[in-house]
Amino acid sequence: MADFIGDFWGLYVAGIVAFGLLLCLVLLLANRTVQQSGAPQLKGHVWDENLREYNNPLPLWWLVLFLGTIFFSIAYLVIYPGFGTWKSTPETDNGLRSEYAREMDSAKSVYNLGKHLGVSLEALATDDAAMKTGQRLFLTYCSQCHGSQGKGSKGYPNLADNDWLFGGSPETIKASITDGRAGVMTPFGTALSDEQKKDVANYVRSLSGLSADGDRATRGKDVFAANCTVCHGPDGKGALSMGEAFGALGAPNLTDNVWLHDNTEEAIIEGITKGRNAGPGSLESRMPAWKDFLSDSEAKIHILAAYVYSLSKK
């Protein structure tokens, strides 16, 4: 999860909290007025004909209550976590961690996910009870990117079809969840001219039967052969079509009209230019590794892999 969680987010949360408290204090001071001698003065605001606003100060009890809420918030943020990366007081931190550990131990004894480790993923995928657990795990950890039904969205693979970048065997799915995946398409940048990129984009579209400029597609075939076949294969059917040794490349099949990002000429040109390797300046294409993030990760990953495998078999 290092892709999503970093020091910046702790400062981001702390900044929002501090700004909110400061804004409350400024609002309080801006509306605090001093008792005027003589008759109160009308401030010019009149509603419903006879409802008037005067410059009387706010009630003392209201000011004290407002200040109290600010001081309470500050004290709460010191005692309990809530201010960025501040972990709270040691006593509270230890107490919360102990309570969390007790609840996790209790959950492990109730659900006993480890009992599934000795079952093959193919067999586990047919176990209705285990798959209900797998679905809950998927909704908790995976649905944010892949959707609640695993059908993905732009940039996030559809796990419910039979189109796989790295392979759809149970062992490969488990490896993907455990260690993550990163796109490795090379950014061509200025290595290809704008015209060559347009030619290749039209040729790639033609491979899937999409509308394309015939002349550009013809020229693009030669550019593709010189630059793209090492990963996508001479026929554009992707790394998996060239054998298991090439599967780790994750180069997609360009002939099946299944698109992870988009199939427009502009989107294809953007991918060719910037790449899909999650590097600086590229279009990020990375799945995080879950082995170090999930508690009881071995059992959970085993069930998750079986559930993902079952999605493509329904």
C-alpha positions in Angstrom: 0.0 0.0 0.0 3.0 2.3 -0.2 1.6 3.5 -3.5 -1.4 5.0 -1.6 -0.1 5.9 1.8 2.9 8.3 2.4 4.0 11.1 4.7 2.1 13.6 2.5 -1.3 12.3 3.6 -0.4 12.7 7.3 0.4 16.3 6.7 -2.7 16.7 4.5 -5.0 15.4 7.3 -3.2 17.5 9.9 -3.5 20.6 7.8 -7.2 20.1 7.3 -7.8 19.6 11.1 -5.6 22.6 12.1 -7.3 24.8 9.5 -10.8 23.8 10.7 -9.9 24.6 14.3 -8.3 27.9 13.3 -11.3 28.8 11.2 -13.6 28.2 14.2 -11.5 30.5 16.4 -11.5 33.2 13.7 -15.2 32.9 13.3 -15.7 33.3 17.1 -13.4 36.4 17.3 -14.9 38.0 14.2 -18.4 37.8 15.7 -17.4 39.0 19.1 -18.6 42.6 19.8 -18.3 44.8 22.9 -21.3 46.1 24.8 -22.0 49.6 23.6 -23.0 52.4 25.9 -26.5 53.7 25.4 -29.1 52.1 23.2 -28.0 49.2 20.9 -27.4 50.2 17.4 -29.2 48.6 14.4 -26.8 47.0 12.0 -29.1 47.4 9.0 -30.4 43.9 8.8 -34.2 43.5 8.9 -36.2 40.3 8.2 -39.9 39.7 8.1 -40.7 43.4 8.6 -39.8 43.6 12.3 -37.0 41.1 13.0 -33.9 43.4 13.4 -30.2 42.7 14.1 -28.5 44.9 16.6 -24.9 45.1 17.6 -25.3 43.4 21.0 -22.5 41.1 21.9 -22.9 37.3 21.8 -24.1 35.8 25.1 -21.2 34.9 27.4 -22.5 31.3 27.9 -22.4 30.8 24.1 -18.8 32.2 23.8 -17.7 29.9 26.7 -19.4 26.9 25.1 -17.8 27.6 21.7 -14.4 28.0 23.2 -14.9 24.8 25.2 -15.6 22.8 22.0 -12.3 24.1 20.5 -10.3 23.2 23.6 -12.0 19.8 23.8 -11.1 19.1 20.2 -7.5 19.9 20.8 -7.4 17.7 23.9 -9.1 14.9 22.1 -6.6 15.1 19.2 -3.7 14.8 21.8 -5.3 11.8 23.6 -6.6 10.0 20.5 -5.2 9.7 17.0 -6.7 12.1 14.6 -4.1 14.7 13.8 -2.2 13.3 10.8 0.5 10.9 11.9 0.2 11.8 15.6 -0.4 8.4 17.3 -2.1 9.8 20.5 -0.7 9.5 24.0 1.3 6.3 24.8 -1.3 5.1 27.3 -4.2 5.5 24.8 -2.1 4.1 21.9 -1.2 1.0 23.9 -4.8 0.5 25.0 -6.2 0.8 21.5 -3.6 -1.6 20.1 -4.4 -4.1 22.9 -8.1 -3.8 22.2 -7.5 -4.3 18.5 -5.3 -7.3 19.1 -8.0 -8.9 21.3 -10.7 -8.3 18.7 -8.5 -9.7 15.9 -7.7 -12.8 18.0 -11.4 -13.3 18.7 -12.3 -12.9 15.0 -9.6 -15.4 14.0 -11.0 -18.0 16.4 -14.6 -17.4 15.1 -13.9 -17.4 11.4 -10.7 -19.6 11.3 -9.7 -18.6 7.8 -6.6 -20.7 8.0 -8.6 -23.9 7.7 -8.9 -23.2 3.9 -5.1 -23.1 3.3 -5.0 -26.8 2.7 -7.7 -26.7 0.0 -6.8 -26.1 -3.6 -8.0 -22.9 -5.1 -10.0 -24.7 -7.7 -11.9 -26.7 -5.0 -12.2 -23.7 -2.8 -13.8 -21.7 -5.6 -16.8 -24.2 -5.5 -17.2 -23.9 -1.7 -20.2 -21.5 -1.3 -19.5 -20.7 2.4 -15.8 -19.9 1.6 -16.8 -17.8 -1.4 -19.2 -15.7 0.7 -16.2 -14.9 2.9 -14.2 -14.2 -0.2 -16.8 -11.8 -1.5 -16.8 -9.9 1.8 -13.0 -9.7 1.6 -13.2 -8.6 -2.0 -15.7 -5.8 -1.2 -13.5 -4.6 1.7 -10.1 -4.6 -0.1 -10.6 -4.8 -3.9 -13.9 -3.2 -4.9 -12.6 0.3 -4.7 -10.6 -0.3 -7.9 -12.3 -3.3 -9.5 -15.9 -2.6 -8.6 -18.2 -4.6 -6.4 -18.8 -7.2 -9.1 -15.2 -7.3 -10.2 -16.0 -5.8 -13.6 -13.4 -3.1 -13.3 -13.4 0.3 -14.9 -11.1 2.5 -17.0 -7.5 1.6 -16.0 -8.7 -1.3 -13.7 -9.0 -4.8 -15.2 -12.3 -6.6 -15.4 -11.8 -9.8 -13.3 -15.1 -11.3 -14.3 -14.1 -12.1 -17.9 -11.5 -14.4 -19.4 -9.1 -11.8 -20.6 -5.9 -11.8 -18.5 -2.8 -9.7 -18.8 -0.5 -12.0 -16.7 -2.5 -15.2 -16.8 -5.7 -16.5 -15.2 -4.5 -19.7 -13.5 -5.2 -19.9 -9.7 -1.5 -19.7 -8.9 -0.9 -16.6 -11.1 -3.9 -14.8 -9.6 -2.6 -15.6 -6.1 0.8 -14.3 -7.1 -0.7 -11.1 -8.4 -2.5 -10.4 -5.2 0.5 -11.3 -3.1 3.2 -9.4 -4.9 1.2 -6.9 -6.9 1.7 -6.0 -10.6 3.2 -3.1 -12.4 2.7 -2.2 -16.1 6.0 -2.3 -18.0 5.1 -0.7 -21.3 8.0 1.4 -22.5 7.2 5.1 -23.0 8.3 5.9 -26.6 8.2 9.7 -26.1 10.2 11.3 -28.9 11.6 8.0 -30.2 8.6 7.9 -32.6 7.4 10.9 -34.5 3.8 12.2 -34.1 3.0 10.7 -37.5 4.4 7.3 -36.6 2.4 7.3 -33.4 -0.8 8.0 -35.3 0.0 5.3 -37.8 0.6 2.7 -35.1 -2.6 3.8 -33.3 -4.6 3.2 -36.4 -2.9 -0.1 -37.0 -3.7 -1.2 -33.5 -7.3 -0.2 -33.8 -7.5 -2.2 -37.1 -6.3 -5.3 -35.2 -9.5 -5.2 -33.1 -11.7 -4.5 -36.1 -12.3 -0.9 -35.2 -12.5 1.9 -37.7 -9.1 3.1 -38.9 -7.4 5.1 -41.6 -6.3 2.4 -44.1 -3.2 4.2 -45.3 -2.0 5.0 -41.8 -2.7 1.4 -40.7 -0.6 0.1 -43.5 2.3 2.3 -42.5 1.7 1.6 -38.9 2.1 -2.2 -39.4 5.8 -1.6 -40.3 6.3 0.7 -37.3 4.6 -1.9 -35.1 6.8 -4.7 -36.4 10.0 -2.7 -35.7 9.0 -1.5 -32.2 6.2 -3.4 -30.6 6.4 -7.1 -31.5 9.0 -7.9 -28.9 6.3 -7.6 -26.2 3.0 -7.9 -28.1 4.1 -10.5 -30.5 4.2 -10.4 -34.3 0.4 -10.9 -34.5 -0.4 -8.4 -31.7 -1.9 -11.2 -29.5 0.0 -10.3 -26.4 2.7 -11.8 -24.2 0.7 -14.8 -23.1 0.3 -15.9 -26.7 4.1 -16.3 -26.8 4.3 -18.7 -23.9 4.5 -18.7 -20.1 7.9 -17.2 -20.1 6.5 -14.0 -21.6 3.5 -13.8 -19.3 5.3 -11.7 -16.7 5.4 -8.9 -19.2 1.7 -8.3 -19.0 1.6 -7.1 -22.6 -2.1 -7.2 -23.6 -3.7 -8.9 -26.6 -4.4 -6.0 -29.0 -6.7 -8.1 -31.3 -9.6 -8.9 -28.9 -11.1 -5.5 -28.6 -10.8 -5.6 -24.8 -9.3 -2.3 -23.6 -8.0 -1.5 -20.2 -7.7 2.2 -20.7 -9.5 3.3 -23.9 -9.6 2.4 -27.6 -9.7 5.9 -29.1 -6.8 7.1 -31.3 -5.9 9.8 -28.8 -5.8 7.3 -25.8 -3.6 4.9 -27.7 -1.2 7.6 -28.8 -1.1 8.8 -25.2 -0.2 5.3 -24.0 2.5 5.0 -26.7 4.0 8.3 -25.7 3.9 8.1 -21.9 4.0 4.3 -21.4 2.3 2.2 -18.8 5.1 1.5 -16.4 4.1 3.5 -13.3 7.3 5.5 -13.7 7.9 9.3 -13.6 5.7 11.0 -16.2 4.0 7.8 -17.3 0.4 6.8 -17.1 0.4 4.9 -13.8 -0.6 1.3 -14.1 0.2 -0.5 -10.9 -1.5 -2.9 -8.5 -0.1 -2.8 -4.9 1.2 -5.9 -3.2 -1.1 -7.1 -0.4 1.2 -9.5 1.4 2.5 -7.0 3.9 -0.8 -5.1 4.3 -3.4 -7.7 5.2 -3.5 -9.2 8.7 -3.4 -13.0 8.5 -2.5 -12.3 4.8 -1.7 -15.9 3.8 -5.2 -17.1 4.6 -7.0 -14.0 3.2 -5.0 -14.0 0.0 -5.8 -17.7 -0.5 -9.5 -17.1 -0.2 -9.4 -13.9 -2.3 -7.5 -15.7 -5.1 -10.1 -18.4 -5.1 -12.9 -15.9 -5.2 -11.3 -13.9 -8.1 -10.8 -17.2 -10.0 -14.5 -18.0 -9.5 -15.6 -14.7 -11.0 -14.2 -15.6 -14.4 -15.7 -19.1 -14.2 -19.3 -18.1 -13.7 
